[in-house]
Amino acid sequence: METFETKPEQWGSSLRVIFPKHIVEKQHLTPNKKIVVCVLNQTATENARKSVGMLKLKRSTQEILDHGDEETDES
């Protein structure tokens, strides 16, 4: 899987995206070869990055891990 940032270009009444050469070569892309494209707009990506670390827990991460270890030991 490869990821890259780009801006769609107007192409008639549609939009097109041009793939970087290194990705085309690495993934052996050719005309008419089916691929899957996942589109994430800038806002969705920025919101995901901002939300990391926002969850405030009552216990520290280490306490949660230790509790998980205790439950595993009891099994």
Secondary structure, DSSP 8 states (H G I E B T S, - for coil): --------EEETTEEE----HHHHHHTT--TT---------HHHHHHHHHHTT----SS-HHHHHHHHHHHHHH-
